[in-house]
Amino acid sequence: MDPQDETLINRLLGDNPDLKTLVDNHRDYEKRLEEMNKRPHLSTEEDLERKKLQKAKLAGKDKIERILAAHRN
């Protein structure tokens, strides 16, 4: 995210518990994906989990973007 978005997120976190949950989950997904991506090989189950994490991370980011867009205007 760009620095303006980070600033806006930090400003809104105290007043918006849904945003805090989304941001926390997004960061958790990102950390877990980074750990998985470091491994040279994943089992079929691990690859499926990685794909689910990617989808969940993207869905969360879309929700975060909608919240931010509503506060940018």
PAKOLDREN-903184 format. One record per residue (C-alpha): residue number from 1; residue in one letter; x, z, y. Coordinates in steps of 0.2 Angstrom, whole numbers, plus 5000, padded with zeros to 4 digits. Each point is the difference from the previous one (the first is absolute). Last residue first. Layout:
PAKOLDREN-903184
<node><seq>NUM</seq><type>a</type><u>X</u><w>Z</w><v>Y</v></node>
...
This chain:
PAKOLDREN-903184
<node><seq>73</seq><type>n</type><u>4930</u><w>4996</w><v>5057</v></node>
<node><seq>72</seq><type>r</type><u>5015</u><w>5007</w><v>4991</v></node>
<node><seq>71</seq><type>h</type><u>4990</u><w>5014</w><v>4993</v></node>
<node><seq>70</seq><type>a</type><u>4988</u><w>4989</w><v>4989</v></node>
<node><seq>69</seq><type>a</type><u>5015</u><w>4989</w><v>4995</v></node>
<node><seq>68</seq><type>l</type><u>5009</u><w>5016</w><v>4994</v></node>
<node><seq>67</seq><type>i</type><u>4986</u><w>5005</w><v>4988</v></node>
<node><seq>66</seq><type>r</type><u>4999</u><w>4982</w><v>4994</v></node>
<node><seq>65</seq><type>e</type><u>5018</u><w>4999</w><v>4997</v></node>
<node><seq>64</seq><type>i</type><u>5000</u><w>5017</w><v>4990</v></node>
<node><seq>63</seq><type>k</type><u>4986</u><w>4993</w><v>4989</v></node>
<node><seq>62</seq><type>d</type><u>5010</u><w>4984</w><v>4997</v></node>
<node><seq>61</seq><type>k</type><u>5016</u><w>5011</w><v>4996</v></node>
<node><seq>60</seq><type>g</type><u>4990</u><w>5009</w><v>4987</v></node>
<node><seq>59</seq><type>a</type><u>4994</u><w>4985</w><v>4991</v></node>
<node><seq>58</seq><type>l</type><u>5018</u><w>4993</w><v>5000</v></node>
<node><seq>57</seq><type>k</type><u>5006</u><w>5017</w><v>4993</v></node>
<node><seq>56</seq><type>a</type><u>4987</u><w>5000</w><v>4987</v></node>
<node><seq>55</seq><type>k</type><u>5004</u><w>4982</w><v>4995</v></node>
<node><seq>54</seq><type>q</type><u>5018</u><w>5003</w><v>4999</v></node>
<node><seq>53</seq><type>l</type><u>4997</u><w>5016</w><v>4990</v></node>
<node><seq>52</seq><type>k</type><u>4989</u><w>4991</w><v>4988</v></node>
<node><seq>51</seq><type>k</type><u>5014</u><w>4987</w><v>4997</v></node>
<node><seq>50</seq><type>r</type><u>5013</u><w>5013</w><v>4997</v></node>
<node><seq>49</seq><type>e</type><u>4988</u><w>5009</w><v>4988</v></node>
<node><seq>48</seq><type>l</type><u>4999</u><w>4983</w><v>4990</v></node>
<node><seq>47</seq><type>d</type><u>5018</u><w>4998</w><v>5000</v></node>
<node><seq>46</seq><type>e</type><u>5003</u><w>5018</w><v>4994</v></node>
<node><seq>45</seq><type>e</type><u>4987</u><w>4997</w><v>4986</v></node>
<node><seq>44</seq><type>t</type><u>5009</u><w>4984</w><v>4995</v></node>
<node><seq>43</seq><type>s</type><u>5017</u><w>5009</w><v>5000</v></node>
<node><seq>42</seq><type>l</type><u>5011</u><w>4997</w><v>5015</v></node>
<node><seq>41</seq><type>h</type><u>5017</u><w>4993</w><v>5001</v></node>
<node><seq>40</seq><type>p</type><u>5014</u><w>5001</w><v>5013</v></node>
<node><seq>39</seq><type>r</type><u>4994</u><w>5015</w><v>5008</v></node>
<node><seq>38</seq><type>k</type><u>5002</u><w>5001</w><v>5019</v></node>
<node><seq>37</seq><type>n</type><u>4983</u><w>4993</w><v>5002</v></node>
<node><seq>36</seq><type>m</type><u>4992</u><w>5014</w><v>4992</v></node>
<node><seq>35</seq><type>e</type><u>5008</u><w>5013</w><v>5012</v></node>
<node><seq>34</seq><type>e</type><u>4995</u><w>4989</w><v>5015</v></node>
<node><seq>33</seq><type>l</type><u>4982</u><w>4999</w><v>4993</v></node>
<node><seq>32</seq><type>r</type><u>4999</u><w>5019</w><v>4999</v></node>
<node><seq>31</seq><type>k</type><u>5006</u><w>5002</w><v>5018</v></node>
<node><seq>30</seq><type>e</type><u>4988</u><w>4987</w><v>5007</v></node>
<node><seq>29</seq><type>y</type><u>4985</u><w>5007</w><v>4990</v></node>
<node><seq>28</seq><type>d</type><u>5004</u><w>5018</w><v>5007</v></node>
<node><seq>27</seq><type>r</type><u>5002</u><w>4993</w><v>5018</v></node>
<node><seq>26</seq><type>h</type><u>4983</u><w>4991</w><v>4999</v></node>
<node><seq>25</seq><type>n</type><u>4992</u><w>5016</w><v>4992</v></node>
<node><seq>24</seq><type>d</type><u>5006</u><w>5010</w><v>5015</v></node>
<node><seq>23</seq><type>v</type><u>4995</u><w>4987</w><v>5012</v></node>
<node><seq>22</seq><type>l</type><u>4982</u><w>4998</w><v>4993</v></node>
<node><seq>21</seq><type>t</type><u>4998</u><w>5019</w><v>4999</v></node>
<node><seq>20</seq><type>k</type><u>5006</u><w>5002</w><v>5018</v></node>
<node><seq>19</seq><type>l</type><u>4988</u><w>4986</w><v>5005</v></node>
<node><seq>18</seq><type>d</type><u>4985</u><w>5009</w><v>4991</v></node>
<node><seq>17</seq><type>p</type><u>5005</u><w>5017</w><v>5009</v></node>
<node><seq>16</seq><type>n</type><u>4998</u><w>4992</w><v>5017</v></node>
<node><seq>15</seq><type>d</type><u>5003</u><w>5011</w><v>5015</v></node>
<node><seq>14</seq><type>g</type><u>5018</u><w>5006</w><v>4996</v></node>
<node><seq>13</seq><type>l</type><u>5005</u><w>4983</w><v>4993</v></node>
<node><seq>12</seq><type>l</type><u>4995</u><w>4990</w><v>5015</v></node>
<node><seq>11</seq><type>r</type><u>5015</u><w>5002</w><v>5011</v></node>
<node><seq>10</seq><type>n</type><u>5012</u><w>4998</w><v>4986</v></node>
<node><seq>9</seq><type>i</type><u>4991</u><w>4984</w><v>4995</v></node>
<node><seq>8</seq><type>l</type><u>5001</u><w>4993</w><v>5017</v></node>
<node><seq>7</seq><type>t</type><u>5019</u><w>5004</w><v>5001</v></node>
<node><seq>6</seq><type>e</type><u>5002</u><w>4992</w><v>4983</v></node>
<node><seq>5</seq><type>d</type><u>4990</u><w>4985</w><v>5005</v></node>
<node><seq>4</seq><type>q</type><u>5011</u><w>4998</w><v>5016</v></node>
<node><seq>3</seq><type>p</type><u>5016</u><w>5001</w><v>4990</v></node>
<node><seq>2</seq><type>d</type><u>4995</u><w>4986</w><v>4988</v></node>
<node><seq>1</seq><type>m</type><u>4994</u><w>5003</w><v>4983</v></node>
